[in-house]
């Protein structure tokens, strides 16, 4: 299936796939937008030492090319399906917009792009922990995640799901488990000296 994301533009920003040179800017943006406690959240435990789902790490850039928003989606098993197997889904997060850039549609555009791209790539559902008042407008509801739990503390009313394929989360119950690709160990073997 051909991905739908080429570049989504708005008058003051563009949304595109994250590039390797975005890592430092993304981490700094997340620190500014979410504060020092962001790495202690239950969602972070699932993302730790994993790579985002293929083609589902998106950024927003302003007219000068500066990174002003980010969203990533991660492979998880959404508990156990009725047939006893892990149910593949995506975990969204974090979604963040540069402080001072809120209210300009950046977060909403990132969400719509992420949902559209996940659907185009054939994924069945997206889960997240976030404010229902914000995410309900994109179709997320607590009802879709009511029998699922996060690996650590979370607020039940903020654990939300969106089915990209009707009925995908039906009967899903249990603990969310990371299933995505792991980060490479990053070890460099020392060179041997020639004799």
C-alpha positions, 0 to 999 in steps of 0.5 A: 500500500502506498503511504498517503503522507507526502507533505501536508502544508498549512500557511505557516507550517508543513508536516513531513516524516521525521528525519535523523537530524531532527532527533536533538530538536525533537528531544529539546522540544519535548523537554520544553513542552512536557517538562522533566517528568515526561520520561517517568510516564507509563507510556514512556515505559512502552516506548523505551529502547524501541523504534517508532512504527515505520513511516509514523514519526512525523514532525511539523516545521515552520516556514524557516524549517524549524521543528515546531511539533512532533508525534510518533506512533509505536507498535504494541499488542493491545492485550489479548484478542478473543482468539488468545493472541496479542492484538496488534495496535499502535500507541500514539505519543508523545504529541507536542507543539512548541510552547508559544505555537499552540492554537495555530492548528499544528497539533490538530494537523499532526494528529490528522496526518498520523491517523491518516498515515496509520490507516493507509498503512493498514493498522487497525487501531490507535491507543493513547493516554491524553485529555479526552476533551482534546482527543475526542474530536479525532474519534478517540474514546475511553470506551475503546480501551476500557478493558486494557491497562497500561504497564504502570500508573495511568488515569482510566478516563485518559486512556483512549482508543480509536479503531481504524478498522471497525471492530478491531479492538472488540474483545481486547483485554489485558496489558499493553505490551511493546512489540516494535523494533528495538533500538540497536545496542550501539556498541562499536567493536574496537579495531584490532591492531595489525601485527 
